């Protein structure tokens, strides 16, 4: 049963729970607190009621169970998770990150509404990996084999759905039992750029995992912390783009090649120092 969700209108997850319960009850009179607990996998028949009334908080594992019991889709489940994390977090810097993520997901929902296939493409890291694998040369349409070739391994069903999505986006074609890359123009728009953020986040998480799961023969991590004047920031960004273009020009499409991911993160770690000096002077003048 599909119910139009208004989760993006909420900032308090307990308020959302009350409204979602009302929606589900109106759509299905059989739905109840006991029914929810059974579907979500909770032993307590009134667990949802306890959370709605503020008598229980949600653990990370419980959030996923709630999303299942509330019949939320993947995007709604992600929004729900960050709404819970934001509401329950007492660490101010982390709370601000959750708040920013909620704002982003609200905007991303517009992308899902306008271009659902593009949203799906960027929402899972392995779509681009499979696409790049097929770019190297024709690959047998074998979801199980493709799934096993990825690092980390995905399920056969996920690989099958990924191939179908790539075909729907016309990134990949199928001749007989072979998958082939299709020359297509990337969708270059503001909505595409917005949807890419979640892709970048997933790639950063994969990079963190590879620190502990791969050896130096397949990875290299370098990092530096440096001070720069604002006028140099644009120059560094240009150098990064030139570096990426140079590396991309060296890639081959040999079927025996492995697919690699190259991430470069460049971001501010402090505010401009003159802002702090200005605020300090303003404070001194006020005194």
ZAMARGU-4260 file (C-alpha; in steps of 0.2 Angstrom, whole numbers, plus 5000, padded with zeros to 4 digits):
<rodrens>
0) 5000/5000/5000 | 5007/5017/4995 | 5003/5032/5005 | 5008/5050/5000 | 5020/5055/5013
5) 5022/5073/5020 | 5037/5069/5030 | 5047/5083/5023 | 5035/5095/5031 | 5041/5090/5049
10) 5056/5094/5059 | 5050/5084/5075 | 5050/5066/5072 | 5037/5062/5086 | 5025/5074/5078
15) 5028/5065/5061 | 5025/5048/5070 | 5008/5054/5076 | 5003/5060/5059 | 5009/5045/5050
20) 5000/5034/5062 | 4984/5044/5058 | 4988/5042/5039 | 4990/5023/5040 | 4975/5021/5051
25) 4964/5030/5039 | 4971/5020/5024 | 4969/5004/5033 | 4957/5002/5048 | 4966/4986/5053
30) 4982/4995/5056 | 4986/4997/5075 | 5000/4999/5087 | 5001/4980/5089 | 5001/4978/5070
35) 5015/4991/5068 | 5026/4981/5081 | 5023/4965/5072 | 5028/4972/5055 | 5043/4982/5062
40) 5049/4967/5072 | 5047/4974/5090 | 5041/4963/5104 | 5032/4977/5114 | 5015/4980/5106
45) 5014/4998/5111 | 5032/5003/5107 | 5026/5015/5094 | 5015/5024/5107 | 5029/5025/5119
50) 5040/5034/5107 | 5026/5045/5101 | 5023/5051/5119 | 5041/5054/5122 | 5044/5040/5134
55) 5056/5031/5123 | 5070/5037/5111 | 5075/5027/5096 | 5092/5018/5094 | 5100/5017/5077
60) 5093/4999/5074 | 5076/5005/5080 | 5076/5019/5067 | 5077/5006/5053 | 5063/4995/5060
65) 5052/5011/5062 | 5055/5015/5044 | 5049/4998/5039 | 5034/4998/5050 | 5029/5015/5044
70) 5030/5009/5026 | 5043/5023/5021 | 5053/5022/5005 | 5072/5023/5004 | 5072/5042/5003
75) 5059/5045/5016 | 5068/5032/5028 | 5084/5042/5026 | 5075/5058/5030 | 5067/5050/5045
80) 5084/5044/5051 | 5092/5061/5051 | 5077/5069/5058 | 5078/5057/5073 | 5097/5060/5075
85) 5094/5079/5074 | 5080/5078/5088 | 5090/5067/5099 | 5107/5074/5097 | 5114/5085/5111
90) 5131/5089/5103 | 5128/5106/5094 | 5141/5104/5080 | 5134/5087/5075 | 5116/5094/5077
95) 5120/5107/5064 | 5126/5094/5052 | 5110/5084/5054 | 5100/5100/5051 | 5110/5104/5035
100) 5107/5086/5029 | 5088/5088/5032 | 5088/5104/5022 | 5097/5095/5008 | 5086/5080/5008
105) 5071/5091/5006 | 5078/5099/4991 | 5084/5082/4984 | 5066/5076/4985 | 5062/5088/4972
110) 5075/5079/4961 | 5067/5063/4964 | 5050/5070/4959 | 5056/5078/4943 | 5070/5065/4938
115) 5067/5049/4948 | 5080/5039/4938 | 5093/5051/4940 | 5090/5052/4959 | 5091/5033/4959
120) 5108/5033/4949 | 5117/5044/4962 | 5108/5036/4977 | 5119/5020/4976 | 5137/5020/4973
125) 5138/5004/4963 | 5128/5011/4948 | 5143/5021/4943 | 5155/5007/4946 | 5145/4995/4935
130) 5143/5008/4922 | 5162/5010/4922 | 5165/4992/4922 | 5154/4990/4906 | 5163/5005/4898
135) 5179/4994/4898 | 5171/4982/4885 | 5156/4972/4883 | 5152/4962/4899 | 5141/4947/4900
140) 5124/4951/4907 | 5127/4941/4923 | 5120/4950/4938 | 5128/4937/4950 | 5145/4938/4943
145) 5144/4957/4942 | 5139/4958/4960 | 5153/4947/4965 | 5166/4958/4956 | 5162/4974/4966
150) 5171/4980/4981 | 5162/4978/4993 | 5151/4964/4986 | 5133/4968/4983 | 5118/4956/4981
155) 5113/4949/4964 | 5096/4957/4965 | 5105/4974/4968 | 5115/4971/4952 | 5100/4966/4942
160) 5091/4982/4947 | 5106/4992/4943 | 5108/4985/4926 | 5089/4989/4923 | 5092/5007/4929
165) 5107/5009/4918 | 5097/5003/4903 | 5083/5015/4907 | 5095/5029/4908 | 5102/5024/4891
170) 5119/5023/4899 | 5120/5004/4894 | 5113/4994/4880 | 5111/4975/4879 | 5115/4965/4863
175) 5110/4946/4865 | 5118/4942/4882 | 5131/4956/4882 | 5130/4973/4890 | 5138/4987/4881
180) 5141/5005/4885 | 5131/5018/4876 | 5138/5035/4871 | 5126/5047/4880 | 5126/5065/4885
185) 5126/5067/4904 | 5112/5077/4911 | 5120/5093/4916 | 5108/5104/4926 | 5106/5111/4943
190) 5096/5096/4949 | 5109/5084/4943 | 5122/5094/4953 | 5111/5093/4968 | 5108/5075/4967
195) 5127/5071/4966 | 5130/5077/4984 | 5123/5060/4991 | 5135/5051/4978 | 5150/5061/4985
200) 5145/5056/5003 | 5144/5038/4998 | 5161/5038/4990 | 5168/5046/5005 | 5161/5032/5016
205) 5168/5019/5004 | 5185/5027/5005 | 5184/5027/5024 | 5180/5008/5023 | 5194/5004/5011
210) 5207/5011/5024 | 5204/4995/5034 | 5199/4983/5020 | 5212/4986/5007 | 5231/4986/5006
215) 5243/4999/4999 | 5243/4989/4982 | 5226/4995/4978 | 5224/5012/4988 | 5234/5028/4992
220) 5229/5041/5005 | 5237/5058/5007 | 5231/5073/5017 | 5238/5090/5021 | 5231/5104/5031
225) 5236/5121/5025 | 5233/5140/5026 | 5227/5149/5011 | 5221/5167/5007 | 5204/5168/5000
230) 5211/5173/4983 | 5220/5157/4982 | 5205/5146/4984 | 5199/5147/4966 | 5217/5143/4960
235) 5217/5127/4970 | 5200/5122/4964 | 5207/5125/4946 | 5222/5114/4949 | 5211/5100/4956
240) 5201/5101/4940 | 5216/5100/4929 | 5223/5086/4940 | 5207/5076/4937 | 5207/5079/4919
245) 5225/5074/4917 | 5222/5057/4926 | 5206/5054/4916 | 5216/5056/4900 | 5227/5041/4905
250) 5213/5029/4909 | 5211/5013/4897 | 5196/5002/4894 | 5205/4986/4894 | 5193/4972/4900
255) 5206/4966/4913 | 5207/4983/4921 | 5200/4986/4938 | 5189/5001/4942 | 5195/5013/4954
260) 5187/5028/4963 | 5197/5044/4965 | 5191/5056/4978 | 5198/5074/4982 | 5191/5083/4996
265) 5195/5102/4998 | 5185/5111/5012 | 5187/5125/5025 | 5192/5120/5042 | 5191/5138/5050
270) 5182/5154/5046 | 5193/5168/5039 | 5204/5174/5053 | 5199/5193/5050 | 5181/5189/5054
275) 5187/5184/5072 | 5197/5199/5073 | 5183/5210/5067 | 5171/5203/5080 | 5184/5205/5094
280) 5186/5223/5090 | 5167/5226/5089 | 5166/5218/5107 | 5180/5230/5113 | 5172/5245/5106
285) 5155/5240/5114 | 5164/5238/5131
</rodrens>
